[in-house]
Amino acid sequence: MDTLWQVLIALLVVVVTLMVGLKMYVEAIKGRCSSTRDLTGKVVVVTGANTGIGFCTAENLALRNARVILACRNEKKAKDAVQRIRAATGNKEVVYQHLDISLLSSVRTFVKQFLLEESRLDILINNAGVAGMQFSKTEEGFETTFVTNYLGHFLLTNLLLDKLKQCGPSRVVNVSSMVHNWSKKFHLDDMNGEKSYSIQLAYYNSKLANILFTRELARRSQETEMKCYCAHPGCVKSDLLRHLPWYHIPLKIIIEGLIFKTSEEGAQTSIYCAVSEDVAEESGKYYVDCRQAEDQASDTSRDMGLARKLWEYSERVTGLATSDN
C-alpha cells in the first residue's frame, strides 16, 4: 500500500509540474498589440460586443477615441456594456444598435439603419459567435452555429462593403480559431448539417468558413483600400462556451485555469488587426498572438477554389446574388 501511495504521489507531482510548465509557456507566448494609433473621427462596428473579447475590443477602440457601435442581440446587456465602456474610457461616442447576426432579416435591418445614421465606416469587426450548440435551426431555416459564426457576417460585410470601400483605408476583421484545422468534413452541400451533424464539427466548419471568406474578400477587394484579416484570439475564458453540455463543465474549468486567456488578452489580436500600422499593406492573412501565422493555417483554408465556391454558395443562400445587388 505504501508503494502505491508513493507512485500516486509521484504521478501527482509530475502532473502538477507539467501543468505549471504549460501555464508558464502559455503566459510567455501571449501577444499584445503595442500600437498607440488614435482613431479620432473613425467609426467602428463590433458585433457581439456586449461581453467577452467583443466587449474588450470595443473598449480598447473607444479608448482610442473612435465612435464605436456595439452591434448586439441582447438590448439590456448591450446598453449596460455601453455605459461601462463610456465610464471606463470617457468616450461618449459609444452606442448600441440592435443586431441578431443569426437572422438575415435582422442583418438587413441593421445595415439599413446604419447607412441612414452614419456617414462612414472605417473598421468592421465580425466578432459574434457561439459554440457548443446542439443541432437547431433559426426561424429562417439556417443551422444556428453556421449562420451565427459565418453566414450572417458574410451578409453584413457585403452589405457594408460599399461604405467600407468609400472610407478607405478601411479594415474588416473576422474572428476565427485554430480549431479550423480540425475541420475534416467541409461539404458545401451540407453546410446546414442536415445529413450529418456534430457540435464540434459545426464549430470547426464555421471557423474554417471565416478564413475562406477572408481570403476571397481580399482577392475581390485587392484594387481597393479596404483590407481584411482573420484573427485567432486563442483559448479565451468567455461566454462563448455557455452552451456546452453540463457534463463538460469539470473539464472546462480545468482547461480554463491552465491555458485560457482572459477576454482582454484574447481581444489583442483582433485589436492588432484593426489598428496596427504593421499590417496596413497586408490583406487576407491569418493572425495569432499579434503576428501573421500562415504557418498555422490549414491547407484547406488556403484553397482559393473552395473559397470562391463558398462565396458563391453564400451569395445564393443569403439572396445577395440577386436582391441586394
N, C-alpha and C positions, 0 to 999 in steps of 0.2 A: 504493500500500500504506500509506503514511504517513497518507493521508487516511482510509482505512478504520479504521486503529487509533485515529485521533483521534475518529472517530464512535463507535466501540465504547467508548472511554474516557468520552466524553461521556454515552453511554447508561447506562453503569455508574454514573456519578456521579448521574444523575437517579434511577435505580432505588434506589440506596443512600439518597439524600436522601428519597425517598418512603417507604422502609422505616423510616427513623429517625423521620420525621414521624408515620407510622402508629403506631409503637411509643409515641411520646410522647403521642399522642391517647388510645390505649387506656389508658395509665397514668393519664391525667388524669381519665377518666370512671369509673374503678373505684369502686364504692360500698363502704362499710364499715358494719357495724352498730355504732352507738355506745351502744346500750342497756347499762346496767350491772345489769339485773334479776337478782335472785338467785332460784334455783329450788329452794331447800331444801324438802324434803317433796314435790316433784313427781316424777312418773315419766314417762320419755320412752322411746319406741321409735324407733330409726333403722334402716331396712333398708339393707343393703349398706354397713354401717358399718366394715368391716374395711380399707377403702382409699379413697383419693381424697377427694372432698368429703364423703362419708358419714363417713369417719374424722374429718375436721377438724370437721364439725358435731357429732359425738358428743363429741369432746374439748372443744369450746367449752362445750357444755351441762354436761359434767361439771365444768368449771371453775366453773360457776355453782351447783354443789352439788346438781344433780339426780341421781336414780337413773336411770342410762342403760342401756338394754338394747340390745345390738348384735344385731340380727336378721340373721343371715348364713348362707350356704350352706356355706362352707368353714370347718370347725371349727378347723383348725390356724391359719389366718390370723386368724380371729376371736379366738381365745384369745390370740394374740400381740398383736393390737390392744388387747384388754382390758388386758393387762399394761403396754403402752406408755402407754395413757391413764391408768391408775392411777398409774404412776410420774411422769408429767408433771403430774398435777393433784392428787395426794394423795387423790383420791376413791376409796374402796374400794367404793362402790356402783355400780360399772360391771361389768356381767355380760354373758355371751353366752348366747343362746338360738338353737337351730338353726331356720333358715327358708330353704327353697328357694322363692323367690317365683314361680318358673316352674311350680311344681307346686301345683295347688289342694289336693291332699291334704295337702301339707306346710303350707300356709296354715292349714288347719283344725286340724291337729295343734298348730301353734304357738299358735293362739288358745286352744285347749282348755287347754294347759299354762299359758299366760299368765294366764288367768282363774282358774285354780286357785291360782297362786302370788302374784299381785299384787292388791292391794286397790283400786288406782286406775290411771288412765291420763290424763295431762294433755296430752301432746304426742305426736303420731304424725307422723313424717317419712318419707314414701314416697320414698326416695332411690334404691334399687337400680335398675340399668338396664344394658342392653347396646346396642352399636351395631356396625355393620359386619358383621352376621351374614348368612352365606349362608342360603338357604331351608332350614329344618329344622322339625320338629315335636317337641314334647315327647312323652313316653310317654302323656300324656293326650290327645294329638291336637291341641294348640294350636300355632300358629306361634310360634316362640320369642321373637322380638322383641316381638310384641304382648302375649303373656301375661306376659313378664318386666317390661316397662316400664309396662304398664297393667292388664291384666285381673287379675293376681294381687293388685295393690294395691287394686283395686276390691273384691275379695272380702275382703281383710284389713281394710280400713277399715269395711266394712259389718258384719263380724262383731264388730268392736270398738266399733261405734257406740254401743251402749247404755252401755258403760263410759265412753266419752268424754263423753256427754251427762250422765251421773250426776256426773261430776267437773268440770263446767263452773264457771268459764270454761275451756274447753279448745281446742286447736287441731290442725288437720290441715294439713300442708304437702306438696303434691305437686310434685315436681321435673319441670319441663317443659323447653322450649327454644324459642328464637326460630325454629328451623327448622320449627316447626309452620306457619309462614307459607307454606312450600313444599309443603304437602300439597294437592295438586290432585285427587286421586282417593280420596276417603274414602267408601267404599261399605260399608254395614253387611252386605251380602250377600257380601262377600269380605274380611272382616277377617282371615281365616286365610291369605290370599294364594294361594289355590289356583287362581284364574282368571288372575291376573297378579301378579308379584312382582318387586320390585327392592329391593336393600339399602337404598337411600336412602329410598324411599317408605315402606317398612315402619317405619323410624325416625321419619320425619316424621309419619306417621299415629298412631303410638303417643304422640307428644308432643302432638299435637292432641287425642287422646282424653283425656289427662290434664287439659287445660284444660276441655274439655267436662264431664268428670267433676266438676271443682272447682265449676263453675257450677251444675250440677244438685244437687250435695251441699249447696251454700249455700242454694239455693232450698228444698230439702226440710228444712233444719235452721234456718230463719230464726226459728222460735219457741223455739229453744233457746239455750243459752250456748256452744255449740260453733261456732267459726269455722274457715273453711278458706281456704287461699291456694295460689296456683300460682306457682312461682319459676323464673325462667331464670337459671342460675348464670353464664352467659357461656361463652366458649370456654375450656375448662379442660384443662390438661395432666394427664391422669389415666389410669387403666387402662381407661377406657370404650372407647377406640379399639383395644384389644388385638386385636380380631378383624378389623381391616382387612386386606385382601389385601397381600402383600409389596410389590407394585408401587406402592402408595400411600405407602409409608414415606418416601421422599425429600420429597414434598410435605408430609407430616405434620410432618416435622422442621422444615422451613422455616416453616410456619404457626405451629407451637408456639412457635418462637423469637421470632416477631413479635408475635402478638396473643393468645396463650393466657395465661390466668391460672394462678397456682398453685392447688393444691387448696384451700389456706387462703383465698385470695381468692375462689375460686368458691363456697365454703361460706357466704359472708357474707349472701347474700340469703335462703337457707334459714334461717339463724340469725335474721335480721331478722324474717322472717315468724313464726318460732316464739316470739320473746320480746319484740319491740318493743311498747312502750306506744302508739306512734303508729298501729298498725293494729288495736288492740283492738276497735274497733267496726266494722271492715271485714270483708267475707267474700265469697268467690267471685271475687276480683280477681287480676290478673296483675302480677307484680313483676319488675323488672330493676334491678340495681345498687342495691338497698335503697331502692327507691321504686316506687310504683304506676305501671304503664306500660301502661295500657289502650290508649293510642295506638299501641303496638307490637304489639298483639294483632290477629290476622286477623279479618275479618268472620265467617268460618266459625266461629271459636272463640267467637263471641258468639251463635250460632244456638241459641236455647234449645229450639226444636223438635227440632233434631238432638241436643242434649244429652239431652233426655228419651228419644228413641229409642235412643240409645247406652246409656243406663242400663237401659232395658227389655231390650234385646238382651243386655247383660252379666248382668243378673239371670237371664235364661233359660239362657245357655250355662254359667254357673257353678253353676246349680242353686239359686241364692239365693232365687229366687221361690217355691220350694216347700220344699226340705229344711231351710233354715236359718231359716225364719220360724215 
